[in-house]
Amino acid sequence: MNQLFSLVDHPQRTVIEVQNLRIGEDFIVIAGPCSVETWEQLYETAVAVHQAGANILRGGVFKPRTSPYDFQGLGMRGLNLLRKVAAEVSMPIITEVIDPRDVPWVAEFADILQIGTRNMQNFSLLKEAGRSQRPILLKRGMHSTITEWLNCAEYILAEGNPNVILCERGIRTFERSTRNTLDLSAIPNIRSLTHLPIFVDPSHATGRRDMVLPMSLAALAAGADGLEIEVHAHPEMALCDGEQSLTPEMFGDLMKRIQKLEICIKELS
C-alpha cells in the first residue's frame, strides 16, 4: 500500500486554499509574535507585518516551554485577541494547539492549526487534528528524521484531511552557536518524496534575528513554499523568544528582498 503523502499516487503538488491564498502554489509568508501578550503588542505587530506584505498572522496562545515557570501563553483570552486583531487587518491566522481536547474549539477560531516540534509524535493530537479538517502545519521534531516526519503527516492524512503543510524548523545537533541547525537539504529532499507543501521557520532554526534574513532567502532559493517568521513590535520587551524576533523594520526589509529574489528565480526558471 502506497502512503498518502507519497508522490507515487499523487504526482501533482497539493494546493491548500485558505481564504484567497493558495498554499503550495504561491510563496506564502506567515509572520507575527511568538506569543500573544496584549492587544497593543499584537495589533501593532499585525499592522506592521500586514503592511510589509505578510499573508498569514501567527501568534501563540498555548506555549509549551522547557521550564514550567516560563510564560505559558494566555489561552482562550489570547485566542480571542488573535481573532479580533486578525479581523482588523483582514488576515487569516495560525496558532499552535498542544492538547487533543483543545482541537475542536481552537479550530473554530484558527484558520490553520500548528503542531509544534515537541508534539510531532503526539499521535492522539495528530489524529484529532486530522479530524478537524482544518489545514495543519506540522513542524519537524527536533530529533526526527525525514521518514519519521512524513509518517507523522500520514497520521493526519489517514484521518481524511489532505491539507497538511510540513515545516522545517531546525534539528538538534552538537552545534551551539545557533539554537538549532537548519536543515536546508530537507527542502529538496521533501519535494522529491511528497506532494505536500514545505515551509521553513528560520526563527526557531537559528534563534538569532541576524540570521533570519539570509536563511529565509536561502530557503526560498532551495525551493520552499513559504516561511514562518517571528516578528515583534518591541522584541526587547517580548515575554518569549525576543532574541529571535525581527523588528517591523527588519521584516519590511526581508519582504522586499524576498520579492526581488522571487523575480530572479522566475527569470532563471
Disulfide bonds with the S-S distance in Angstrom:
none
